[in-house]
Amino acid sequence: MPQNVRAVIARTKGDPVSLETIVVPDPGPGEAVVKIQACGVCHTDLHYREGGINDDFPFLLGHEAAGLVESVGAGVTAVAAGDFVILNWRAVCGDCRSCRRGRPWLCFSTFNANQKMTLTDGTVLTPALGIGAFAEKTLVHAGQCTKVNPAASPVAAGLLGCGVMAGLGAAMNTGNVGRGDSVAVFGCGGVGNAAIAGARLAGAHTIIGVDIDDRKLEWARKFGATHTVNAKVTDAVEFIKSVTGGNGADVCIEAIGHPATYRQCFDARDLAGTVVLVGVPRPDMTIELPFIEVFGRGGALKSSWYGDCLPSRDFPMLIDLYLQGRLDLDGFVSETIGIDGVEAAFHKMERGEVLRSVVTF
């Protein structure tokens, strides 16, 4: 029967979130109910609260989560009750034009649960990224559940559900960083530092972290940056060239979503180098580039969607690396908080005080 649980709701644009009771239906065909153990506070949740995604209020926030499958609906075979899973927001369909071409990480028709969660008065909720995990339990499509090794800490594992995977994948998947490459990462928050960690895992020789906050640059060094530069006091493009033989970096990753830093990425890459945009720009932003330089520099300008990850392939592998001590997911966790601490965590995130606050249940 349907269950009443506590959850974090954004009722109206820009207003503080509230802790309310919601109704979670029993899973229908292809669906699963997951008991959430941990959920990271991601910038995307703040974008939802601020109306930066769409206007489908009220929102059930939270999406960067891990937990235990409580029950599944008819036809579900990939996961079962008791499985430890990371939730993902790109449950691939297997049948769209991208999946049929062998590119499921770009699936154009991803799955979400068919049934709706509601407030107790019947008001339909919009779950953030089709998940809604600032809740004791949530309803998702079974394909949004990726089974991983239960030895992993839920607090760390859940971070692969969004920001850390986006950054790791920007380097390893989209940027295709290889052994001996030079990499520059603009923006050393959670996503940017994950890109630095990914570049290190991929064997990059020179990794440059760029930010205007010395605290974030210190984090960057911890995750594997060999060089850092405060762009407020030093020309970042010239610095990157100075530590790459005057050439620029093989891969430049923009993890902020701002035209000015994207242009710096464009100018700081080597000939035939790659620019990867993983930061999310506002809808009103535009950029202008010298057309001859787009041609003359060659290479590639890429956007990274969710780190171009395939959850069924990437999550278990990355959790194994974490358990082997080769990927420091714990290092991204600045604090653990209760479900009533999300609003305060948003403000800490805006002030740049944390990499990740993680709600635990």
N, C-alpha and C positions, 0 to 999 in steps of 0.2 A: 504494500500500500504506500501511497505518497508519504514523504517524510518532511517534517518541518525542521529546518536548521538555521543557524545564524550565518549571516553573510554581510559583506560590505557593499553598499549601494550608493551610486551617484544618481540622485534624483533629478537635479537640474544643473544647467551649465554653470561651472565656476564655483558652485557652493560646496562646502565641506561634505565629505562622505558621511554616511550614517550606517550604523550597525543595526540590521533589521532581520526579521524572521522571513525566510522564503520557503516555498514549497518545491520539493524535488520529486518529480514523478518516478514511478518504477520504470526501469529501462524497457523500451520497446524493441522491435526488431533492429538489429545492428547497433544498438546503444549499450552504454555501460554507466553505472553509477560508481563514482570513485570517492573514497574517503580520503580527503586531502590531509597530508601530513605536513607539508611545507609549501609556501608560495612566495616567490620573490616579488618585491615592489619594483616594477619596471616603469620607465618613463612613458611607455605606451598607455598604461593605466591612467596616468595623469593627463595624457592627451585626450583620452575618453572623457574624463571628468570636465576638461576644459572645452569640450565640444569640438576638438580638433580632428576627430575621426568621422563622426556623423552626428545627427541629432536624434538618434533613436533612444532617447531617455525613457525610463530609468535604466541605467547600466548595472549589471552585476560584474564587478571588477575582478581582476586577478586572472593570470593566465600562465605564469611561469612556475609550474607546480609539479610535485611528485606525490604519490600516494598509493593506496591499496585499492584494487578493484573489489568492490563490495558485491556487485551483482551484474549480470549481463542479460541482454535480451535474446530473443530467438535468432538463430543463425550465426551467433558470434562464436568463433572457434579460435581466434588468434590469442585471446586472453581469457582468463577465467577468474572466478572469485579467489581472492588471496594473492593474486599476482602484484608485485611491486612494479609500478609503471611511472614513466615520465609522460606528462601530457604534451601534445603538440598541436599546433594550429594549422598544419598542412597535411591532413589525412588524405593521401593520394587516392584518386578514383580508379586508376589503372586503365581508363578507357577514353580519356580525352585525347585531343590531337597531340599534345605534348607527351603524355604517357605512351601513346602508341608509337611515337618516334624514339622511344628509349630515353626520355628525359623526365622521369617522374618527379624529380625535385622541382620542376617548373609546372607541376600539375595546375591546369586552369579550371578545375572543377572539384575542389577539395570538399570533403564531407564535414558536416556538423550534425548534431542531434536533430531529429525531426520534431520531437516534443519540446515544449517551452517550459522553463521554470518561471514561477510567478511569485509576486508578493501574496500575503495571506488573503488580500481582498480580491485576488484574481488578476491584478495588473501584470501584464506580460513583461518579462525582463529581457534585455539584450545582453547576453554574456560577452565579455570582452574577448575578442578573437575567437568567438565560438566556444569558449571554455568556462569562464566565470569561476575562478578558483580561490577567491578570498571568501571561502565558504567551507563549512565543516564537511560538506559533501556536494558534489556537482554531477550533472548529467552531461555526457559527451557522446559523440559517435565512437564506437569501439576502435575505429581506425586512428583516433586521436590518442590512444593508449599504446605506448611503446614499452614492452617488457624489458627490464634490465636487471642486472645482478642485484639481489636484495641486500648484499653486504654494504652497498653504498649508503652514505648518509642522505636522507631525504632532503635536508637543508641544502646540501651541495648539488645533488642530482637534479633537483627541480630547476636549477639555473640554466641547464641545457635546454629547457623548454622555450627559451626566447633569447635574451640578451647575450649570454655567453656563447650559445650556438651561433648566433648571428655574427659575432666577431670572429670566432674560430673559423667558421665557414667562409667569411669574407677573405681570409688569408689562404686557407687550405683548399677550398673548393673554387670560389669565384676568381681569386687572384692567382691560384695555381702556383703558390710560392714553392720554390724548389731549393735543393741543396746549394749553398753558396750565394743565394740571391741577397740583394739589399732591399730592405722594406722600410718605408716611412709610414707611420700611423699618426693621423691628425685627429686629436681628441682622445684623451687617455682616461675616460670614464670606464664604465663596465664593459661596453661593447669594444671600445678601442683597446683596452688592456687584454681582452680576450683575443683580439686580432694579433696583438703582440705575442701572446702565449701560443697562438696558432702558428705564427711565423717561426717561432722558436722550435716548435714541434716538427715543422716541415723542413728544418735544417737551414734557415736563413743565416747568413754570416754576419750581416750588419743590420741591426734593427733600431730605428730612430723613432723615439716617442716625441710628439709635438703637442704642447698645450700652453696655456697661459697661467696655469695654477701649479706652483711648485710641489704641492702635496700630491697632485695627480701624477706629476713626473716621477716622484718617488715611488708611487705604485707601479709605474711603468717599468722602472728598473727592476723591481721585485719580480715582475712577470717575464722579464727577459730582454728588455731594451738594452742594447749595448751603448747607445748614446741618447741623450735627451736634450731638448732645446725649449726654452721659454720664449714663445713667439711674441710676447709682449715687449721683450727687451732685445731680442736678436732676430734678424731676418731668417726665417725658417728655411726658405728656399736656398739661400746662399749657404746656410749651415749644412743642409743635406748634401749639397754639391761638394762641400769641403771635406766631408767624411766618406765620399764615394768617388774619389779620384777626379772630382770636377765634373762628373757625368750626370749625377742624379740617381735616384733609386729605381730599381727594376720594377717594384710594385709600390704604389702610393695608395693608402687606404684612408678615405674620408669617413670618420665616424661621428660627425657632428650634424651634417645636413645643412650646411650654410654655403652660399655661393662664394664667399671670399676664401674659405678654406678649400673648397673644391678647386678654385683657380690656383691656389698654392700647390695643391696636389698635381694639377696639370703641368705647372711650371717646374715642379721638382722631380719629375720622372725622367729617366734616361730615354734615349732614342729607342723606339720600339718597346717602351715600357707600358705598364698597365696602370690605369686609375680605376679604383674600386670605390663606388659610393655605397656605403651601408648605413650612414646616418640618414635620418628621415627628414627631408625639407618640408617647410610649410607649403600649402597649395599655392600661395601667392608669390613664391620666390621664382626668380628667373636668373639665367646666367648667360653671359656673352663671352665667346671665345674667338680668338683670331683664327679665321678659317684656314689660312695657310699653315698655321701651326698644328691644327688638327691633322692636316695631311702630312706636314713635314716631320713631325715627331713620330708618326706611325703608331704602332702599338694598338692599344684597345682602351676604350672608355666603357666600363661595365657598371651595372647596378647589381647589388647582391640582395636577393630576396631570401630572408631567413637563413643567410649564409649558404644559399643554394644547397641546403641539407636534404637528405632523405632520412627521416627519423629512424626507420627500421634498420638502416645501414649504419648511421652515424652515432646514434645515442648509445647502443651497446658497446661499440668500439671505444668511444670516449670515456664511458664509465669504466671500462677495463683499464684504460690508461690512467684514470684517476686512482683506481685501486692499486695499480702498480707504482704509484707515486710519481708518475711522469706528467701529470696534469693537475695543477693545484687549484681545484675548484673551491676548496675551503678558503683560499686566499681572497676570493671575491665577496665573502660574507663579512660585512662590517658589523652587523648586529642581528640578533633574533628578537622578534617582538610578538606581542599578542595580536589577535584579530582586531582589537580596539585601537591599535597603534598606527594604522595605515595613513591617516591624515597627517600625523606628525612626521611620518617617514617621507611623505611627499615633500614636506618643507625641507627636511634634511637633504633630500636628493636635489632639490632646486638650489640649495646653497653649496652643493658639491662636497658635502661632509661625509658621504658614504659611497661605496661602490654598490653594495646591495644591502638593504634591510630585508629580512626574510620573516614572514609570518609563519609561526609554528602552531600546530594544533595538538 
